[in-house]
Amino acid sequence: MNDPADAKHRTLRSDIIFIFLLALGIYLAWLVRDVLVLIYVSALFAVVLMPIVRFIMKLRIGAWQPGRGSAIVILLLAVAGFATLFFVFALPPVVRDVREFISELPTRGPQLLSRVRRIPFMQRVDVAALNAKLQDFAGNFATYLLLSIRHWASKLFDVVTSIILTVYFTLEGEMAYHWILSFFPVDKRQRLDVTLARAETRMGKWLLGQGTLMLILGVSSTILFVILDVRYAYALGVLMGLFNIIPIAGAVITVTLAILVAAIDSWGRVLGVAIFYAIYAQVETSYLTPRIMRSSVDLPGLAVIVALLLGSAYDGIVGAMVAVPTAVLVAVLLDEYAVKSEPIIAEPQVVKQTHS
């Protein structure tokens, strides 16, 4: 006959061991948190890219239909082709603009500061001190680049590692996915599988929608800067498109930079840039985003802002980039397992009686 006290003692001992192992696992995960973030970002981008891979796999060239490996190779070749076109045609004007900006910073900076000082509430600004800081910045910029080579080399290594991991997750991700599902009870496995498949579909549509918004903003910004004859038009246009992958914060940073550059020459250009982006923000918010993003991602604006704040606070730009698709995944899981919707009560039907 089993002793209840002995059984209770074994249960308490098992709980203590479980808590100890859980704390040890959390501590080890914190020690390797950078690696875990890299793995998570790679897996997330693999999930986001899977709809494109499946689309390529459906293509037929005569009797040949590409498999998953061939589809990934085709996708990589397409990305490499676009990158080559960018480096050949678009990058030289960008490099020229950046080089011109660095060379003209010591002379253009004081001109901008003098314009700013003409504003009534900015008359107390110490222009001489700011001018000295700008000259020091321009003189130390090359030194800063040399000292930060090691940091940028580390970031480049992380990018290359992330690309390799993304390829492997795309190739063998389903095996890892089914292995993780095997830890769940059989009766709950199918529900989780269907839920995650729904999240994957929405996350894949996010990438397509975000890429479309980036392209629209980058092209329209470049056209505007060329028309207004704003300095460094191509560099600013590329930054506008690239930084748009970070919703809200990216637009604020690049618009502020564009206004500062336009202020070097005239307030008329500043007014033109400000009016354009005020109109574009309304068009994107009220027309582009609802039709391109909201129909697929289906996240409220508050959820997007909170996700961006949490993502950027955790891992800066990388965290902000993956914040929205992560919020999509969390929202789908919460809708399935946590949100309790109210039952729909059918209204009583009124039966019409006819009198003979």
N, C-alpha and C positions, 0 to 999 in steps of 0.2 A: 504494500500500500504506500502510495506516494505521500511524503510529508509536506503539508502545505507551507510550512516555514522554510523548508529546503527549496521548494519551487519558487517561493517569493524571493529567496536569497539569490537564486540563479537568474531570475528576471532582473533584479536590481543590478547584479553584476554585468549582465548583457547590456543594460541601458547605459551603465557607466562606460563600458568599453566602446559602445556606439558613439557616445558623446565625445569621448577622447579621440576616436578615429576621425569623427567629423571635424573637430577643432584642428586636428593635425592636417587634414585635407585642405581646410580653408587656409591655414597658415602656409602650406606648400604652394597652393594656388596663388596666394598673395606674393610669394617670392618670385614666381615665374609669370606674373600677371602680364608683362609685356609680350611674352611668347603666346600666352593664351589669347590676348587681344589680337595678335597677328593671325593666329589660327582661326579665330572667330570671324575676323574681317574677310579672310580668304574664303572660308566656307560660305559666308553671306554673299559675297560676290559670285561664287559658283552657283548658288541658288538663283541669284538674280539673272545670271547669264544662261541658265538652262533653257528658258523658252526660246532664245535665239539659237542655241545648239539644236534643239528639237526641230525648229523651223528649217535649219540647214539640212538636217537628216531627212526631211520630207522631200527635198529637191531631187529631181531625177535628171541625169544627163545621159540620154539614150537609155541603155539598159542598166547603167550604173547608178546606184543610190548610195550616198556616203553613209558610213557608220559613224559611231560617236567619235572615235579617234580622228577620222577624216574630217568630221564637222568641226572639231576643235582646231585642227590644222588650218582649215579654210577660214575660220573666224580669226585666228592669229595672223594669217596672211592678209586678211582684209584690214585689220587694225594696223599692221605694219605698212600696208599700202597707203592708208590715210595719213599715217605719221610721216611717211616719206614725202607725200605731197605737201604736207604742212611744212616740213623742214626745207623743202626746195623752194616753195612759192611764198608761204606766209611768214616763215621765221626770219628771213633776212630783213624785212622792214621792221619787225619787232626788235631784233637785235640793234638795228640802227637807231631806233627810237630810244631804247634803253641807254645805249652808249651816249647819245646826244643829251639825254637827261642828266647823266652822271657828270658829263663835261660842263654842262651849263648850270649845274646846281649852285656853284659859288656865286655866279653873277645874277642868275634869275631869282635866287632866294631873297636877296635884299629888295629886289623890285616888288616881289609879292608882299613882303613885309611892309613896305612903304604904302602899298595900296591898302593893305589891311588897316594900317594906322590912320588912314583918312576917315575910317568909319568912326563916328562920334564916341562910342563907348569903348573903342580900342586905342584911344589916344595915349593911354598910360602904359602901353606896351613898350618895353625897352628894346628898341630895334637893334641897337648896337650889340647887346648881349645875345639876342637871337641870331644875328648875323654871324657873330663869332662861333656860335654853336653849329650853325650850318657849315661854315668853313672847316671847323674841326671834323664834322661828320664826313664831309667830302674828302678831307685829307686822310681820315682813318678808315675809309670804306674798303680800300684795297687790303689794308692790314687785317680788317675784320674778316674779309673773304678768305684770306690765307689761314687765319687762325680757326675758321669754322669749316675748313675742308674735311677734317676728321668727322665732325658732326654730320655734314652733308653726305660723306661717304657711308656713314652708318645708316642714314635714312635711305640712301640709294640701295644699300644691301637689303634693307627691310622691304623696299618696293619690289626688288627682284625676287626675294624669297616669297613675298605674297603672291606674285604672278605665278611662280612655280607651284605653290600650294593650291592656288585657284585651279590650275590645270589638273592637278592630281585629284582635287575634290570633284571636279567635273567628270573625270574619267572613272573614279572609284568611289564617288560619294554615295551612290546607292547602296553599295556593300556596307559602308560604315553606317548609313542611315538604317538599314534593316538590322544591323547588329545592335544598334542602340535601341531600336524598337523591341528587340528580343528580351530586354530587361523588364518590360511591362507585362502584366498579365494578359493572357490571350484574349479574354473577353473585353479588355479595354484597348487592345492594340489597334483594332480596325478603326475605332472612333478617332484615336490620335492620328492615325495615318491619313484619314480623310481631312481632319482639321489642318494638319501641316501641309497637305497638298493644296488646300484652299489658300493658305498663307503664301505658299510658293508662287501661286498664280498672281496674287496681288503684288507681291514684291517684284516679280519680273516686269509687270506693267509699270511699276514705279521707275525703273531704269529707263524704259522707253520714253515715258513722259518727261522725266528730268532731262534726258538728252535733248529732247525736242525744245524744251524751254531754254536750255543753255544755247542751242544753236540760234534760236530766234533772237535772244538778247544780244549775243555776240555779233551777229550780222547787222542787226539794226543799230547797235551802238557804234560799230565801225563806220557805217554809212553816215550817221549823225556827225561823228567827229571829223570825217573828211569834208562834209558839207560846211561845217562851222570852222574848218581849218584850225582845229584844236591840235596842239602839239602832241606828238607821240600817239597819233590816232590809232595805229595798228596795234601797238602794245596795249593801250587801254581797252581796245575792242576785244582782244584775246583774253585779257584779265576779266573783263565783264562776263564773257561766256564761261570761262573756267570757274570763276568764283560763284557762279550761279548754282553750282552743285551744292553749295551751302545755303539753303533757303534763308531769306531775311537778312542774316548777318553778312553773307557774301555780297548782297546787293548794297547794303549800307556802306561797307568798306570801299567797294569800287566806285560807287557814286561820289562818296566823299573825296576820293583820290582824283576822280575826273574833274570835280568842281575846283579843287586846289590847282590842278594843272591849267584849267581854263582861266583861272584868276590871274595867272602870270601875265596874260596878254590883255584881256579886257573883261569888264563886268558884263558886257553884252553876251560874250560866249558863256559866262557863268549862268546868265539868265536863260539862254537857249538850252544848256544842258539840264538845268533844274526843271524847266517847263517840260522838256521831253520825258524825263524820268518820272515826273509827277503824273503825266498822262499815261506813260507805259505801265507804271505801278497799278493804276486803276484798270487798265485793259487786261493786264496779267491776272490781277486779283479777281475781277468780275467776269472775264471772258475766257482767257487762255487756261488758267489753272483749273477752273471748274470742269472744262471740257477735256483737258488733257490729263489731269491728275486725279481730281476728286472722284470722277466716275469709276476709276480703277482702284485707287488707294483707299478712298472712302474714310478719310480721317478728318476730324474737326480741326479748325485752326488752333485751338487751345492745346490740343494733344501734340500738334506739330511743334509749337513753340516750346512746350515743356520738354519734349524729346530732344530738341536742339540744345536747350540749356543744359540738360543732364549730359548729353553726349559731348558737348564742347567742354564742360567742366571736367569730365573724366579723361578725355584724351584729345583735347584740342580740335584741330581741323578733321582728323581722322574720325574722332568720335561724332562730330557734327555730320560728316558725310554718311555714316551708317546709322544715324539716329532715326531717320524716317523709316527705312525698311525694318529696323528693329522694333520701332513702335507699331508697325503693321503686324509683325509676328506676335507681339505681346497683345495687341488688340484682338486678333483672331483667337488666341488662346483664352483670353478673358471672356470673350463673347461665348465661347463654347463651354467653358468650365465654371466660370464664376458669375456671369451676369444671369440673373433670374428674371426672365421676362414675365410680365403679368399675363395671365391667361385671358384670351379674347372671349368675352361673353357675348353670345349672339343675342341680338335684340329680338324680342318676341314679335312674331309676325301677326299682323292683324288680319283675321279672317273675315272677309266680307260675306255677309249672308244676303241672299236675294229673297225677297218676299214675292210670293206669287200673288 
